[in-house]
Amino acid sequence: MSSTKVKKLPFMSDKPYDYDYDAPIKNIAKRQQNIMWLAKILLGKEFESVEYVGLDNVPTGGSYIICANHVNGFDPINLAFGMRGKKPEMRFMAKSEFFQAPYVRALLMFFGGFPVKRDSADLDSIKYSVKVLESGKILVVFPQGTRDRQRTRPEPETAFPGAMMIAREAKKDILPVSIHLSPDLENHHPKCVVRYGEMIPYEDLGFTEGKRRPKELKAAMDKVMTKIGEQWDLDTDRV
């Protein structure tokens, strides 16, 4: 998890929010679908600049983990909007600091977000993530932990292995997604390509049954990030 601090938001409490990880996993699929269309209306220009590639790789059902690089605050919405035809129900990991601002917390929780502490192995968040997957939902994780504001190539060394801890415990496949933004930092509505890769089966992640080996977590995360990087490369000349 990244230790990068979130800039203090208005009305942000200094105390961490006590999230109820023991609460039952509610069905919010219809809510999320409605949010997608509302977002399209409110953020029309944002979606006009987004291209979706590889949607045939997205299952129409089942539970799995989406791992994506992170370059923009709109990444969760862009990623989910592209999958709306599949009608998935998602849960998103978000920085725990965001939950200290009541208005941000309300939006995140309404949309399906839950907090994760980025500067430690957050066992509560990991256990909750496993529960999310076991309930049949899709878990979205940004392994880099924070946005890459420079929009550089996602490399294995920029990611933290928490997502692989979840995959190992839940025995779930990984859907790698690359998000490629134009390198023009002055462009307020840059061209964005969201590319959904081929599913990486759990069996291909290289975990030893009954073992918890840190080197296996790193190797699995490197494998996923390498795939994301390869997908990202396909769009370097297209934006």
DOGU-347475 format. One record per residue: x, y, z of N, C-alpha, C, O in turn. Coordinates in pm, whole numbers, plus 50000, padded with zeros to 5 digits. Example, Ala and Ser with C-alpha at 12.3 -4.5 7.8 and 13.67 -1.06 7.14 Angstrom:
BEGIN
513194943150780512304955050780513204967050780514244966850846;512854977550708513674989450714512905000350787513415011450804;
***
This chain:
BEGIN
500844988250000500005000050000500895012550000501945012850063;500445022749928501235035049920501065043250046500005042950109;502105050550083502035059050201501785073650164501855082250251;501505076550036501225090049992499995095350064498965088650069;500105107350121499005113050197498025120150106498405125950004;496755119750145495715126950073495705141350121495785143950241;495605150650026495505164750063494255166650148493195161350115;494395174150257493265175750350492095182250279492215192950219;490945175450286489735180050222488925188650318489075187450439;488055197550266487185205450354486345196450444485825186150400;486225200350570485435192950670485955178850693485215170050738;487205176550664487805163350681488195161350828488925169550884;487725150750888488035147751027489465142851040490015136850948;490065145451154491415140351181491385125851228492415119151232;490195121051262490065107451313489675097751200488825101051117;490295085951196489915075951096488455071951112487945071551224;487805069051002486405064851006486325050051043487075041750991;485425046851133485265033051179484275025751088483065025651114;484775019750983483915012850885483464999350941484234992251006;482214996050914481654983450965481934972150865481134969650775;483064965650881483434954750791482604942150813482614932950731;481874941650925481054929950954479644931150896478854921650904;479314942550836477994944650780477764935250662478714932150589;476544930650640476264921850526476484929150394476354941350386;476824921450290477054927150158475694929150090475034919350054;475284941550073473984944450013474054943849860475124945349801;472904941649798472814941649653472564955949604471514961749632;473524961649533473374975349483473554975949331473894986449277;473324964749263473534964249118472674974649045473174981748958;471394975449080470504984849012470934999149040470885007748951;471355001749162471835015149197473035019049113473115030249063;473975009849097475155012749019474825015148872475415023948809;473895007548817473485009548679472875023348661473145030148562;472055027648756471445040948748472485051948759472395062248693;473485049548845474545059448861475305061348731475715072548699;475505050648655476235051548530475575061248433476255069248368;474265060448423473555069248331473515083548382473585093048304;473415085248512473475098748570474855104848546474975116648514;475885096548562477255101448538477425105748393478095115748366;476835098348301476955101948159476335115548132476845123348052;475215118348199474555131248181475395142548240475585153048178;475895140348361476635150848431478055152548380478625163448388;478645141648329480045141948286480165138548138481055131148097;479285144048060479235140747917480565142347846480975133447772;481245153547868482515156047800483575145847838484425142047757;483515141447963484475131448010484315118547932485305112647889;483075113947912482845101347843483065102547692483375092647626;482915114547638483125116447495484565113247455484825109547340;485485114647548486905112647517487395098747556488605096247554;486475089747592486865076347637486555066047529485465065947471;487525057347502487325046147409487505033247488488425031947569;486625023547462486685010747532487104999747435486534998347326;488104991947476488644981347392488684968347473489004968447592;488344957247408488454944147474487284940247559487424931847648;486124946047534484954942647616484534928147601483824922747687;484954921747493484664907347476485354898947584484964887547608;486374904647648487084897447754486384898247888486764891347983;485354906647897484634908548024483524898248036482634897947951;483534889848140482464879848157481114886448182481044897848228;480054879348151478714884448177478214880048315477084883248353;479024872948388478654868648522479874863648595480974863448541;479674859648718480774854348797481474864948880481264876948863;482314860148970483034868749063484534868149033485084857349014;485164879649028486594880348997487144893849044486394902349092;488444895649029489094908049069489544915748946490184910048857;489214928448940489734937248836490944944548894490844950948999;492074943648825493264951248862493554961148750493674957148635;493654973948783493894984248682494924994248732495054996448853;495635000248638496485011548676495595023748702494415023748666;496155033948766495335044948816495955058248774497065061648816;495225065748689495775078448639494825090148659495225101648640;493575087648698492585098148698491525095348804491225083848833;490975106048862489925104348960488665098048903487845092748977;488515098648770487345092948704487535078148669486635071948613;488685072548700488975058648660487885048748701487455040848618;487425048848826486385039048864485115040548781484515030548741;484715053048754483495055348676483715051248531482875044448472;484855055248473485145051548334485175036448317484615031048221;485845029748409485985015248401484615008448411484304999448332;483815012748506482515006548528481535009948415480725001548376;481615022248361480695026148255480895017448131479925013948064;482145013948101482415005547986481794991748000481474985347900;481624987048122481104973548148479604973348172479054962848206;478944984648156477534985548195476654975348123475664970748179;477014971647998476234961847924476284947947986475404939647963;477324945448065477464932548134476694932348266476534921848329;476234944048307475494945848432476204939648552475634931448624;477454943548575478194938148690477804945448819477274956548814;478064939248930477934946049059479324946549120479944936249147;479814958749141481204960549180481344966249321480434972749374;482494963649379482914970349501484324975749478485154969249414;484574987749529485834994649503486594997349632486035002149731;487874994349631488754998649740489045013549723489315018049611;489015021049832489335035349827490205038949947490125032450051;491015049049932491895053450040491075056450166490055063350160;491545051350278490795053050402490635067850439489665071650504;491605076150397491535090350430490305097050369489765106450427;489865092150253488685098050190487445096450277486535104650271;487415085850357486245083150440486175092450561485185092450635;487215100450581487215110150691486495123150653486265131750738;486145124450525485345135850479483925130650455483715122650364;482935135050533481575129150529480955128850390480335118850353;481095139550312480445140150181481115130650082480435124849997;482435128950092483135119450005482795105250047482575096549963;482755102950178482405089750231481015085450183480825074050142;480055094650190478685091350149478645087350002477955077749965;479365094549918479385091549774480045078049749479545069949671;481175075649814481895063049795481055051149839480975041049769;480445052249954479665040950005478405038649922477975027249905;477815049449869476635047949784477015040649655476225032749602;478215043149606478675037349481479275023349498479475016149400;479565019549624480115006249649481565006249695482244996049685;482035017549744483415018349791483555014549938482605015750015;484725010049975485035007250115486515010750139487305010350045;486885014050262488225019350287489315008750299489074997450342;490515012750259491705004550278492835013650325493045024450270;493555009250428494715016750477495905013450388496265001750373;496495023650328497525021250228498925019450285499835015050214;499115022750412500465022350467500705009950553501665009450631;499834999850539500014987650617499234976350551498444978550459;499464964150600498664952750554497334953450628497234949350743;496324958650562495024961050623494214948150620493504945350523;494314940250726493654927250731492134928250729491474919550672;491584938750790490124940450788489644942350645488654936350603;490354950750571489974953350433490144940950346489324938250259;491214933450371491454921250294490354911050321489834904850227;489994909050448488934899550482487604903850422486834895550375;487334916850424486094921950366486084919650215485044916250158;487234921650152487344919450007487034905049971486344902249873;487544895850051487264881650029485764879150043485184871549965;485154885350143483704883750164482924889250045481924883450003;483394900449990482764906249871482784896249756481764894049690;483934890149734484074880549624483264867949649482644862549557;483264863249772482504851149803480994853349791480234843849776;480574866049797479154869149781478774870849634477624873849602;479754868749545479474869049401479684882349334479334883949217;480264892149406480484905349348481854905949278482664896849288;482064917049209483354919749145484104929849230483534939849273;485364927249254486194936249333487134943849240487814937849157;487154957049254488034965549173489164970849262488914976849367;490384968549218491564972749295492514980249202492744976249089;493064991249253494124998449184495424995649260495705002449359;496204985749217497354981049296498434991549322499234989949414;498455002249242499455012649264499125021049387499995028249438;497885020349434497505026949559497185041649547496485047049633;497665048249444497385062449425497525065649278498085057749201;497025077349238497055081049097498475084349050499275090349122;498765080448928499995084748862499645097148781499165096048669;499885108748838499485121148775500295124148648499895132548567;501425117348632502255119448513501855110148398502355111448286;500945100748427500395091748324501475083248257501455081348136;502405078248336503505070348283503105055648270502055051448318;503975047948205503705033748186503605026648321504485028348406;502565018648343502465011248470503484999948476503444990748394;504395000648571505464990748585505214982248709504584986848804;505724969748710505524960948826505974967048958505344964849061;507084974648956507614980049081506744991149140506984995449253;505754995949066504885006549118503685000849194502895008549250;503534987649197502344981549257502664975049391503794970949417;501644974049474501734967349603500924954349595499914953849524;501334943849667500774930449646499454927349716499024915849717;498814937549776497574934849850496524927649768495824918849819;496384931349640495384924949555495644910049540494704902149529;496924906349541497254892149526496994884449655496714872449651;497084891249769496694884949895495214881249891494814870449936;494424890249836492984887749824492714876449726491914867449754;493404876849610493214866349509493564852749565492874842849541;494654852149641495094839449698494074834049798493754822149796;493564842749884492624838249987491264834649928490614825249974;490834842049825489514839649766489554830049649488524825249602;490794827249599490984818449482490194823549362489394816249302;490434836249329489704842649219490644846649105491824849449125;490064846748984490794850948865490974866148865490314873348940;491894870848779492184885048769491874889948628492314883948530;491124900848617490914907448489491794919848485491514929648555;492884919648404493764931348398493194942148307492744939248196;493204954548353492674965748275493724976848271494244980948375;494014981648152494914993048139494105005548107493165005148027;494485016448169493845029348145494915038848093495845042348165;494765042847969495795050747901495255064747871494275066247798;495905074747928495535088547902496585095147815497765091747821;496155104647735497095112547656498145118647748497805123347857;499415118847706500465124747789500415139947796501215146047867;499495146047724499355160647725498715165047856497485164747869;499535169047952499035172448085498225185348088497525188048186;498315193447982497585206047976496165204147923495345213247931;495885192347869494575189547812493615185447923493825175247988;492565193247944491625190348053490655178948019490035173348109;490535175547891489695164247850490505155347756490215154247637;491555148947812492445140947727491785128347676490845123247737;492285123247564491825110547511492175099547609493295098947659;491205090947637491405079947732491015066847665489965065847602;491875056647680491555043347630491535033747749492535032147819;490395027447771490265017147875490285003747803489395000547724;491314995947831491504983147760491374971547858492154970347952;490384963047835490144951347919490904939447858490674935747743;491814933747936492624922747886491974909147907490864908247957;492684898847867492194885247887492324881348035493284884948102;491344874048082491324869848222492554861448253492944852748175;493174864148367494294856048416493724846148518493304850248626;493704833148485493134823348578493884822848710495104825048714;493184820048815493804818948947494964809048944495994811349007;494784798048871495824787548865497124792748804498184787048829;497054803248724498244808748658498994818748745500044823748704;498464821748863499114831548950500284825649028501094832949085;500384812449031501564805949087501574804249237502644803649297;500414803449300500364801649444500484786849480499904778249413;501224784049586501354770449637500224767649735500064774849834;499454757449709498314754149794498744752249939499674744649968;498064759150030498344757650172499524765850222499864765050340;500154773650134501314781750173501004796650155500174800450072;501684804950233501564819450220502974825250207503594829250306;503444825550085504824829650058504854843649997504284845849890;505524853150063505594866950011506144867549869505684875549788;507144859149838507724859649704506714855649597506784860349484;505754846949634504724843149539503744854649515503244856449404;503474862349620502614874049604503244884049509502584889349419;504544886549528505244896049441505274891149297505034898849204;505564878249279505634872749144504284873649075504204876648956;503204871049149501864871849092501524886249056500954888848949;501864895649145501584909749115502384914648996501894922248913;503634910148988504474913748872503854908548743503874915348640;503304896648748502684890648630501484899048584501314901648465;500664903048680499474910948647499874924648594499324929248493;500824931348660501224944648617501944944248483501844953748404;502664933548457503314932048327502264931448217502424937548111;501184924048243500104923148145499444936748125499144940648012;499224943948234498624957248223499534966448141499054974148057;500834965548166501794973648092501794970347944501884979347860;501684957547911501644953447771500384958847702500434962947586;499284958647772498044964247716498194979247696497764984647594;498804985947793499015000447788499845004047666499585014147600;500854995847635501724998447520500964998647389501365005647296;499884991247380499114990447256498455003847221498035005947107;498365012847318497685025447296498605037647296498135049047290;499915035347302500845046647307500825054747180501135066747184;500485048847068500455056046941499035059546896498835064146784;498055057246985496675059146944496015071047013494865074346983;496735077647104496125088747176496945101447156496595112047209;
***
